[in-house]
Amino acid sequence: MSGYLRVADVAETLDVSPRTVLRWIAVGDLEALRLPGGRLRISQSAYSGFLAGCATTNQRRTVAAVEEEAR
């Protein structure tokens, strides 16, 4: 299953708890595949898309904060 990450791998990479990653999956922010044994795997493409969405959200927040300070 190369090309897939475990919940723990994603959590460690992003320096968050595994519960946070599970929460992102539960609300639909991060797409995951459930294996027959019940374990979850996140594809590299889903992970990349999640990171891209986070970067865009953070950039919008930064722009909004700068615009508020300029007023």
Backbone atoms as SQL, in Angstrom:
CREATE TABLE atoms (id INTEGER PRIMARY KEY, chain TEXT, resi INTEGER, resn TEXT, atom TEXT, x REAL, y REAL, z REAL);
INSERT INTO atoms VALUES
  (1, 'A', 1, 'MET', 'N', 0.820, -1.201, 0.000),
  (2, 'A', 1, 'MET', 'CA', 0.000, 0.000, 0.000),
  (3, 'A', 1, 'MET', 'C', 0.856, 1.254, 0.000),
  (4, 'A', 2, 'SER', 'N', 1.849, 1.290, -0.827),
  (5, 'A', 2, 'SER', 'CA', 2.623, 2.517, -0.901),
  (6, 'A', 2, 'SER', 'C', 1.732, 3.609, -1.465),
  (7, 'A', 3, 'GLY', 'N', 1.955, 4.814, -1.036),
  (8, 'A', 3, 'GLY', 'CA', 1.097, 5.909, -1.463),
  (9, 'A', 3, 'GLY', 'C', -0.022, 6.176, -0.481),
  (10, 'A', 4, 'TYR', 'N', -0.036, 5.426, 0.623),
  (11, 'A', 4, 'TYR', 'CA', -1.043, 5.631, 1.656),
  (12, 'A', 4, 'TYR', 'C', -0.358, 5.891, 2.992),
  (13, 'A', 5, 'LEU', 'N', -0.962, 6.746, 3.786),
  (14, 'A', 5, 'LEU', 'CA', -0.420, 7.099, 5.097),
  (15, 'A', 5, 'LEU', 'C', -1.348, 6.615, 6.198),
  (16, 'A', 6, 'ARG', 'N', -0.772, 6.282, 7.328),
  (17, 'A', 6, 'ARG', 'CA', -1.574, 5.942, 8.502),
  (18, 'A', 6, 'ARG', 'C', -1.983, 7.229, 9.203),
  (19, 'A', 7, 'VAL', 'N', -3.006, 7.150, 10.020),
  (20, 'A', 7, 'VAL', 'CA', -3.457, 8.307, 10.804),
  (21, 'A', 7, 'VAL', 'C', -2.299, 8.827, 11.655),
  (22, 'A', 8, 'ALA', 'N', -1.553, 7.915, 12.269),
  (23, 'A', 8, 'ALA', 'CA', -0.425, 8.308, 13.114),
  (24, 'A', 8, 'ALA', 'C', 0.654, 9.044, 12.320),
  (25, 'A', 9, 'ASP', 'N', 0.877, 8.630, 11.067),
  (26, 'A', 9, 'ASP', 'CA', 1.869, 9.303, 10.220),
  (27, 'A', 9, 'ASP', 'C', 1.466, 10.744, 9.943),
  (28, 'A', 10, 'VAL', 'N', 0.206, 10.942, 9.601),
  (29, 'A', 10, 'VAL', 'CA', -0.297, 12.286, 9.315),
  (30, 'A', 10, 'VAL', 'C', -0.216, 13.144, 10.570),
  (31, 'A', 11, 'ALA', 'N', -0.617, 12.579, 11.702),
  (32, 'A', 11, 'ALA', 'CA', -0.581, 13.321, 12.964),
  (33, 'A', 11, 'ALA', 'C', 0.838, 13.747, 13.311),
  (34, 'A', 12, 'GLU', 'N', 1.774, 12.837, 13.158),
  (35, 'A', 12, 'GLU', 'CA', 3.163, 13.156, 13.479),
  (36, 'A', 12, 'GLU', 'C', 3.727, 14.226, 12.543),
  (37, 'A', 13, 'THR', 'N', 3.430, 14.093, 11.262),
  (38, 'A', 13, 'THR', 'CA', 3.934, 15.054, 10.283),
  (39, 'A', 13, 'THR', 'C', 3.415, 16.462, 10.551),
  (40, 'A', 14, 'LEU', 'N', 2.141, 16.571, 10.937),
  (41, 'A', 14, 'LEU', 'CA', 1.527, 17.878, 11.159),
  (42, 'A', 14, 'LEU', 'C', 1.610, 18.340, 12.610),
  (43, 'A', 15, 'ASP', 'N', 2.226, 17.528, 13.461),
  (44, 'A', 15, 'ASP', 'CA', 2.394, 17.846, 14.877),
  (45, 'A', 15, 'ASP', 'C', 1.054, 18.098, 15.574),
  (46, 'A', 16, 'VAL', 'N', 0.113, 17.190, 15.326),
  (47, 'A', 16, 'VAL', 'CA', -1.192, 17.212, 15.991),
  (48, 'A', 16, 'VAL', 'C', -1.434, 15.809, 16.555),
  (49, 'A', 17, 'SER', 'N', -2.474, 15.665, 17.340),
  (50, 'A', 17, 'SER', 'CA', -2.776, 14.348, 17.897),
  (51, 'A', 17, 'SER', 'C', -3.514, 13.502, 16.865),
  (52, 'A', 18, 'PRO', 'N', -3.433, 12.182, 16.995),
  (53, 'A', 18, 'PRO', 'CA', -4.200, 11.311, 16.101),
  (54, 'A', 18, 'PRO', 'C', -5.709, 11.572, 16.191),
  (55, 'A', 19, 'ARG', 'N', -6.192, 11.974, 17.354),
  (56, 'A', 19, 'ARG', 'CA', -7.616, 12.296, 17.496),
  (57, 'A', 19, 'ARG', 'C', -8.007, 13.475, 16.614),
  (58, 'A', 20, 'THR', 'N', -7.116, 14.424, 16.459),
  (59, 'A', 20, 'THR', 'CA', -7.386, 15.570, 15.583),
  (60, 'A', 20, 'THR', 'C', -7.528, 15.100, 14.141),
  (61, 'A', 21, 'VAL', 'N', -6.650, 14.213, 13.710),
  (62, 'A', 21, 'VAL', 'CA', -6.728, 13.673, 12.348),
  (63, 'A', 21, 'VAL', 'C', -8.041, 12.911, 12.179),
  (64, 'A', 22, 'LEU', 'N', -8.416, 12.110, 13.170),
  (65, 'A', 22, 'LEU', 'CA', -9.689, 11.376, 13.111),
  (66, 'A', 22, 'LEU', 'C', -10.871, 12.341, 13.041),
  (67, 'A', 23, 'ARG', 'N', -10.788, 13.455, 13.725),
  (68, 'A', 23, 'ARG', 'CA', -11.849, 14.468, 13.675),
  (69, 'A', 23, 'ARG', 'C', -11.951, 15.065, 12.274),
  (70, 'A', 24, 'TRP', 'N', -10.806, 15.357, 11.645),
  (71, 'A', 24, 'TRP', 'CA', -10.819, 15.886, 10.283),
  (72, 'A', 24, 'TRP', 'C', -11.461, 14.891, 9.327),
  (73, 'A', 25, 'ILE', 'N', -11.185, 13.614, 9.540),
  (74, 'A', 25, 'ILE', 'CA', -11.788, 12.577, 8.707),
  (75, 'A', 25, 'ILE', 'C', -13.296, 12.518, 8.949),
  (76, 'A', 26, 'ALA', 'N', -13.698, 12.563, 10.214),
  (77, 'A', 26, 'ALA', 'CA', -15.121, 12.456, 10.573),
  (78, 'A', 26, 'ALA', 'C', -15.956, 13.589, 9.995),
  (79, 'A', 27, 'VAL', 'N', -15.409, 14.808, 9.963),
  (80, 'A', 27, 'VAL', 'CA', -16.177, 15.943, 9.437),
  (81, 'A', 27, 'VAL', 'C', -16.031, 16.095, 7.929),
  (82, 'A', 28, 'GLY', 'N', -15.179, 15.260, 7.320),
  (83, 'A', 28, 'GLY', 'CA', -15.050, 15.285, 5.865),
  (84, 'A', 28, 'GLY', 'C', -13.976, 16.212, 5.331),
  (85, 'A', 29, 'ASP', 'N', -13.153, 16.766, 6.202),
  (86, 'A', 29, 'ASP', 'CA', -12.078, 17.644, 5.736),
  (87, 'A', 29, 'ASP', 'C', -10.933, 16.862, 5.102),
  (88, 'A', 30, 'LEU', 'N', -10.740, 15.619, 5.561),
  (89, 'A', 30, 'LEU', 'CA', -9.664, 14.768, 5.073),
  (90, 'A', 30, 'LEU', 'C', -10.272, 13.432, 4.660),
  (91, 'A', 31, 'GLU', 'N', -10.068, 13.065, 3.424),
  (92, 'A', 31, 'GLU', 'CA', -10.630, 11.823, 2.900),
  (93, 'A', 31, 'GLU', 'C', -9.758, 10.635, 3.302),
  (94, 'A', 32, 'ALA', 'N', -10.398, 9.561, 3.755),
  (95, 'A', 32, 'ALA', 'CA', -9.662, 8.365, 4.171),
  (96, 'A', 32, 'ALA', 'C', -10.360, 7.113, 3.671),
  (97, 'A', 33, 'LEU', 'N', -9.598, 6.062, 3.552),
  (98, 'A', 33, 'LEU', 'CA', -10.087, 4.762, 3.124),
  (99, 'A', 33, 'LEU', 'C', -10.106, 3.848, 4.339),
  (100, 'A', 34, 'ARG', 'N', -11.235, 3.178, 4.571),
  (101, 'A', 34, 'ARG', 'CA', -11.321, 2.229, 5.682),
  (102, 'A', 34, 'ARG', 'C', -11.024, 0.831, 5.152),
  (103, 'A', 35, 'LEU', 'N', -10.036, 0.189, 5.733),
  (104, 'A', 35, 'LEU', 'CA', -9.634, -1.156, 5.344),
  (105, 'A', 35, 'LEU', 'C', -10.589, -2.185, 5.956),
  (106, 'A', 36, 'PRO', 'N', -10.614, -3.413, 5.431),
  (107, 'A', 36, 'PRO', 'CA', -11.515, -4.435, 5.961),
  (108, 'A', 36, 'PRO', 'C', -11.384, -4.656, 7.469),
  (109, 'A', 37, 'GLY', 'N', -10.209, -4.475, 8.028),
  (110, 'A', 37, 'GLY', 'CA', -10.006, -4.642, 9.463),
  (111, 'A', 37, 'GLY', 'C', -10.439, -3.443, 10.285),
  (112, 'A', 38, 'GLY', 'N', -10.884, -2.372, 9.611),
  (113, 'A', 38, 'GLY', 'CA', -11.349, -1.179, 10.306),
  (114, 'A', 38, 'GLY', 'C', -10.334, -0.057, 10.386),
  (115, 'A', 39, 'ARG', 'N', -9.105, -0.321, 10.024),
  (116, 'A', 39, 'ARG', 'CA', -8.077, 0.730, 10.085),
  (117, 'A', 39, 'ARG', 'C', -8.276, 1.725, 8.940),
  (118, 'A', 40, 'LEU', 'N', -7.764, 2.924, 9.153),
  (119, 'A', 40, 'LEU', 'CA', -7.907, 3.987, 8.162),
  (120, 'A', 40, 'LEU', 'C', -6.580, 4.259, 7.478),
  (121, 'A', 41, 'ARG', 'N', -6.644, 4.587, 6.203),
  (122, 'A', 41, 'ARG', 'CA', -5.467, 4.997, 5.440),
  (123, 'A', 41, 'ARG', 'C', -5.830, 6.243, 4.641),
  (124, 'A', 42, 'ILE', 'N', -4.882, 7.160, 4.538),
  (125, 'A', 42, 'ILE', 'CA', -5.065, 8.408, 3.806),
  (126, 'A', 42, 'ILE', 'C', -4.155, 8.355, 2.583),
  (127, 'A', 43, 'SER', 'N', -4.727, 8.553, 1.412),
  (128, 'A', 43, 'SER', 'CA', -3.908, 8.525, 0.194),
  (129, 'A', 43, 'SER', 'C', -3.042, 9.782, 0.134),
  (130, 'A', 44, 'GLN', 'N', -1.928, 9.667, -0.564),
  (131, 'A', 44, 'GLN', 'CA', -1.032, 10.814, -0.734),
  (132, 'A', 44, 'GLN', 'C', -1.765, 11.977, -1.404),
  (133, 'A', 45, 'SER', 'N', -2.620, 11.658, -2.383),
  (134, 'A', 45, 'SER', 'CA', -3.333, 12.726, -3.088),
  (135, 'A', 45, 'SER', 'C', -4.350, 13.407, -2.172),
  (136, 'A', 46, 'ALA', 'N', -5.036, 12.649, -1.331),
  (137, 'A', 46, 'ALA', 'CA', -5.986, 13.248, -0.379),
  (138, 'A', 46, 'ALA', 'C', -5.246, 14.118, 0.626),
  (139, 'A', 47, 'TYR', 'N', -4.094, 13.645, 1.068),
  (140, 'A', 47, 'TYR', 'CA', -3.274, 14.396, 2.017),
  (141, 'A', 47, 'TYR', 'C', -2.776, 15.703, 1.390),
  (142, 'A', 48, 'SER', 'N', -2.304, 15.617, 0.147),
  (143, 'A', 48, 'SER', 'CA', -1.829, 16.819, -0.552),
  (144, 'A', 48, 'SER', 'C', -2.948, 17.827, -0.745),
  (145, 'A', 49, 'GLY', 'N', -4.133, 17.337, -1.113),
  (146, 'A', 49, 'GLY', 'CA', -5.285, 18.224, -1.270),
  (147, 'A', 49, 'GLY', 'C', -5.685, 18.881, 0.038),
  (148, 'A', 50, 'PHE', 'N', -5.617, 18.128, 1.111),
  (149, 'A', 50, 'PHE', 'CA', -5.924, 18.672, 2.443),
  (150, 'A', 50, 'PHE', 'C', -4.946, 19.788, 2.794),
  (151, 'A', 51, 'LEU', 'N', -3.659, 19.551, 2.552),
  (152, 'A', 51, 'LEU', 'CA', -2.648, 20.569, 2.854),
  (153, 'A', 51, 'LEU', 'C', -2.844, 21.812, 1.990),
  (154, 'A', 52, 'ALA', 'N', -3.188, 21.616, 0.733),
  (155, 'A', 52, 'ALA', 'CA', -3.427, 22.760, -0.159),
  (156, 'A', 52, 'ALA', 'C', -4.610, 23.576, 0.343),
  (157, 'A', 53, 'GLY', 'N', -5.653, 22.912, 0.789),
  (158, 'A', 53, 'GLY', 'CA', -6.813, 23.614, 1.336),
  (159, 'A', 53, 'GLY', 'C', -6.477, 24.371, 2.601),
  (160, 'A', 54, 'CYS', 'N', -5.624, 23.795, 3.436),
  (161, 'A', 54, 'CYS', 'CA', -5.202, 24.467, 4.665),
  (162, 'A', 54, 'CYS', 'C', -4.376, 25.701, 4.346),
  (163, 'A', 55, 'ALA', 'N', -3.486, 25.586, 3.376),
  (164, 'A', 55, 'ALA', 'CA', -2.645, 26.722, 3.006),
  (165, 'A', 55, 'ALA', 'C', -3.504, 27.857, 2.467),
  (166, 'A', 56, 'THR', 'N', -4.487, 27.537, 1.660),
  (167, 'A', 56, 'THR', 'CA', -5.367, 28.556, 1.108),
  (168, 'A', 56, 'THR', 'C', -6.162, 29.226, 2.215),
  (169, 'A', 57, 'THR', 'N', -6.680, 28.457, 3.149),
  (170, 'A', 57, 'THR', 'CA', -7.447, 29.006, 4.261),
  (171, 'A', 57, 'THR', 'C', -6.576, 29.920, 5.099),
  (172, 'A', 58, 'ASN', 'N', -5.356, 29.499, 5.417),
  (173, 'A', 58, 'ASN', 'CA', -4.464, 30.320, 6.222),
  (174, 'A', 58, 'ASN', 'C', -4.081, 31.601, 5.495),
  (175, 'A', 59, 'GLN', 'N', -3.891, 31.520, 4.185),
  (176, 'A', 59, 'GLN', 'CA', -3.546, 32.718, 3.427),
  (177, 'A', 59, 'GLN', 'C', -4.699, 33.704, 3.454),
  (178, 'A', 60, 'ARG', 'N', -5.915, 33.234, 3.333),
  (179, 'A', 60, 'ARG', 'CA', -7.075, 34.127, 3.375),
  (180, 'A', 60, 'ARG', 'C', -7.180, 34.793, 4.733),
  (181, 'A', 61, 'ARG', 'N', -6.923, 34.058, 5.803),
  (182, 'A', 61, 'ARG', 'CA', -6.974, 34.622, 7.144),
  (183, 'A', 61, 'ARG', 'C', -5.917, 35.701, 7.311),
  (184, 'A', 62, 'THR', 'N', -4.732, 35.444, 6.779),
  (185, 'A', 62, 'THR', 'CA', -3.656, 36.416, 6.885),
  (186, 'A', 62, 'THR', 'C', -4.014, 37.688, 6.133),
  (187, 'A', 63, 'VAL', 'N', -4.552, 37.549, 4.932),
  (188, 'A', 63, 'VAL', 'CA', -4.941, 38.710, 4.134),
  (189, 'A', 63, 'VAL', 'C', -6.031, 39.492, 4.860),
  (190, 'A', 64, 'ALA', 'N', -7.003, 38.798, 5.435),
  (191, 'A', 64, 'ALA', 'CA', -8.088, 39.465, 6.146),
  (192, 'A', 64, 'ALA', 'C', -7.544, 40.215, 7.359),
  (193, 'A', 65, 'ALA', 'N', -6.590, 39.632, 8.067),
  (194, 'A', 65, 'ALA', 'CA', -6.016, 40.281, 9.243),
  (195, 'A', 65, 'ALA', 'C', -5.240, 41.535, 8.834),
  (196, 'A', 66, 'VAL', 'N', -4.514, 41.464, 7.741),
  (197, 'A', 66, 'VAL', 'CA', -3.750, 42.616, 7.263),
  (198, 'A', 66, 'VAL', 'C', -4.688, 43.737, 6.835),
  (199, 'A', 67, 'GLU', 'N', -5.793, 43.369, 6.153),
  (200, 'A', 67, 'GLU', 'CA', -6.745, 44.373, 5.719),
  (201, 'A', 67, 'GLU', 'C', -7.415, 45.054, 6.916),
  (202, 'A', 68, 'GLU', 'N', -7.707, 44.296, 7.978),
  (203, 'A', 68, 'GLU', 'CA', -8.313, 44.878, 9.167),
  (204, 'A', 68, 'GLU', 'C', -7.340, 45.836, 9.848),
  (205, 'A', 69, 'GLU', 'N', -6.077, 45.485, 9.883),
  (206, 'A', 69, 'GLU', 'CA', -5.068, 46.357, 10.507),
  (207, 'A', 69, 'GLU', 'C', -4.903, 47.654, 9.714),
  (208, 'A', 70, 'ALA', 'N', -5.077, 47.587, 8.405),
  (209, 'A', 70, 'ALA', 'CA', -4.898, 48.771, 7.563),
  (210, 'A', 70, 'ALA', 'C', -6.016, 49.785, 7.779),
  (211, 'A', 71, 'ARG', 'N', -7.155, 49.330, 8.252),
  (212, 'A', 71, 'ARG', 'CA', -8.285, 50.237, 8.473),
  (213, 'A', 71, 'ARG', 'C', -8.043, 51.030, 9.656);
